[in-house]
């Protein structure tokens, strides 16, 4: 801790003692911003040099998932443009959940989907779950949605090629390098949930069969929302 910081803390504690304020809360609000947590950016990125006001500066360009589109069981389609200014949670789902399932379905529904839908602070967050089962009918998907009482206003069960989002090298902290022999993806993508920010950067990765990982999702959504608020984006 620097001499300047020690001096600041001493002054705050003296002020708190004089006026009877809880020193802990004063310290928290005075210094908390310095310890603010940011989420990682996944995927390849590059550093470019550009000129601003006649001065050369370096800027980092982070990976963004490309434009995407998926089919909905009502015969419609959703695309990237339908989620303007939205944070997205994306993953895979099977129609035999919760029995034989890549997703810890009840944990995901309880700790992620229900929290996202019920919490006003998460109003700009939506979920896309892509069906893994080959040859599944729209009628079967609609039955699944109805049976599990899924709120499709914010949780979209879709079909299509999820490689539009997942086919990227995420290198850092990526345990899923093995080839997916079950569903044909370059990696074992079907056990991954991703968190995408409003600009479609990948900001979170979670192992979906694990309850502890599902519990992490909403925590990191909150971190992302605060980050974007700090940057004037929300």
N, C-alpha and C positions, 0 to 999 in steps of 0.2 A: 504494500500500500504506500502511495506517495505521501510526501510531507503535506502537500496541499489537501489530499483526501483526509489525512488524519486531522488536520486543522478544521476541515468542514465538519467532520463527525464530532469533534470536541465542542464546537460551537452549537451544533444541534442538540447534543446532550445537555449542555448548559442551559440552553433555551427551554428544553423540555422540563428540566428540573425546576426552573424558575416559575413556569406557568402551569405545571401539573399535567402536561400532555404526555401520553404514553410514548416513550422514546422509540420503541420498536416501530410503531406505525409511521412516525416522522422519518426515521431512517429508511423504511421501506419505500415510501413515496419519493424521498429525495434521491435515493441511490438505485432503486429497483430498475429503472430504465437501462442502466448500464449493464445489467445482467440479463437483458431480454433475450429469449431463445428464438432462433430462426431455424426453419427447416432447410434441409439440403435440397440441391437441385440435382436430379438424376439425368443420366444420358450425357452424350458427348457435348462439350461446349468449346467455344473458341474465343480467343482474345483478339480484338481488332483495334486498330488505331484510327482515330478520326479527328478532324479539326473542329474545335468549338471556340468561337470568338477569337480566331487567329492562333489558338494554342492547340497543340496536339495532345490528345488524351487517349488512354486505353479504356476500352469498354468490353465487357464479357457478354457474349451472345449465348444464351442457354438453350438447350434442346427443347423444342415444342412438338407435341404429337401432331401429325398431319390432320387435315380435314377428314371427317369420318361420317358414315351414315349406316343406320341399322333399321331393320324391319320390325314393326310392332305387331302384336298378335291380332289387332283389330283391322289389319290390312293397310295400315299407314306406314310412315317412315319418320325417323328422327335423324337430324344432322347436327353437326357442330354449331350451326347458326341458331338452332333452337335453344342453345344454352349460353347465350350471350351474357357476360358478366356473372356467370354461375361458377361455383366451385363444384367439381365432379368427383364422386367416388365410383370407380369402375372395377368390375370383377366378373367372374363366371359363375354360373349356377346350373344345377341339374334338376330334372323333373322328379327324381326319386329322393330329393331332400325331404326330411333330414336323415334318412336311413343310409344309403350309400351315396355320399355327396362330397364333392371337393370343398364345399363351403361349410363351416360350422354354422349351419343355418339359423338355429334358434339364438345362438350368441350374436350373430350378425344382426338379426332382426331386433333383438332386445337392446344391444349396446350401440348399434350404429343406426339402422333404419328408423326405429321408433324414436330414438333421441333426436335424429335430424328432423323428423317430421313434427315432433311435439315441441321442439325448442324454437322460440321466435328468433333467437340469436343465430339460428342456422337456416333462416328463410332463403338464403342465396346458395344453398347446398342441395344438389340432387344426386341421385344414384342411378347408374346404368349397370344392369346385370345381364350378361349375354348367355343364352342357353347353349350348353355344350352338346346336348343330346342330338345325334344326327337323325333326320327324318321326323322330328317331332312336329305335330300339327298345331296350328293356332288354337284349335279347340282344347287341346291338352294343356297348353300354356294358360289359357283363360281359366280352365278348371283349377289349375295350380294356384293362380292368383286369387281366385275366389275362395278356395279352401283355406289358404294361409292369411286371408284378409290383408292382402298387400295393397297399400295406398299408392296407386299408379300415377297420382298427380306429381309425386316426387321420386318414386322408385320405379324405374322403367325396366321391364323384363323384355328383352329384345332377342332377335336372331341376326346372324351375320358374321362377318369375318373380323374377329377382335384383334387380328394381327395389325389392323389399321392403327391401333393404339400401342400394342405390346411388342411389335417387332422393332425393338431398339436395344442397343447394347447399354445396359445400365451399370455395368462394371462395378462401381463402388458399392460395397456391402451387398452384392448380389449372389445369393447361394443357389440360384436356379440356372446354372450354366448347362446342366445336362439337357440333352435333346428330349423333347416330349414325344414318346413313342405311342401314346394313347390317342392324342388329338391332333398331332401333326404340326404343332407350333415349334419354332426354332429352339425355344427353351420350355421348361416346365411351367408355362405361364398360367395354367388353369388353377394353380394354388396361390396366385398372387392377387391382392387387391391393390390398386393404385389410387393415389390422391392427386388430382390435377387442379392447379390454381386457375384463376380466371383467364390467364393468358395461355393456358394449356401446357405449362411446364409440369413435369412430373416432380411432385414435392414429397411424396410419401409412398412406402412400399410395405406391405404387411402379408404375413403367411396366413391365408384365410382359414385353414382348418384349425387354428389355435385360438381359443377364447381370449387369451391374454393379448394377442395381436389385435383382435377385434376391439378390445377395450382401449387400445392405443389410438384408434382412428379418430374418435371424436375429440380426444385431447389434442391431437395434432391439427384437426380442423380449427379448433379454437386458437391455436398458435398461429395458424395461417391467416385467420380472420384478423387477429390483432396486428400481425405484420402488415397486412394490406391496409388496415386502418391507419397504422403509423405512416404508411407511404401515400396516404390520401386516396387509396383505391376503393374503399368501401364506405 
